Amino acid sequence: MMMQLVRIALPLLTISLLLACAAGPGFRLDDAVAELAAPREVVSMQPFPEGRRVVWGGQIIGMKNLVDRSRIELLAYPLDGRQRPTVDEPSLGRFLVDRAGYLESADYTPGRLLTVTARLLKRVRGKVGDAPYDYPLVEADEIYLWPLPSDGLSWGGIHFGIGISISN
């Protein structure tokens, strides 16, 4: 009986762990997508590298829906091997992402992590608090909104975790 349980549980646990580790956008980094300098460096380049493609990521600071597009403000961070922003590293400046159409602002909330492939459009003058700030504005080709962290491994209706749960 115990061996049958191990034969069933071990493969399920292995698959769950592999699925948890494999998550990520999987954006292709070919010659067309430049890992250009950080946003704070790009914004000061002369001439501005308009049209160059980048893969950037960061933490959402704000988001608003405009007439024909959505605009997201991000605090940029270096990307790890899965293209996830590493918020425990120093920030790389701020940038703005435009995406044609409507994005749900309830999903794109401050603090969420986002990775994009995008084309550099222009330099945009804005403010951070009362201080003037120049942002690089990019037009997103692809957006990956990273899932919210969970307290264990979830797979459909099955949840794996260690801890204590208290509910009313």
Summary of the structure (lengths in Angstrom):
residues: 168
radius of gyration: 19.8
end to end distance: 35.6
largest distance: 70.9
contacts: 429
relative contact order: 0.18
helix: 15%
strand: 42%
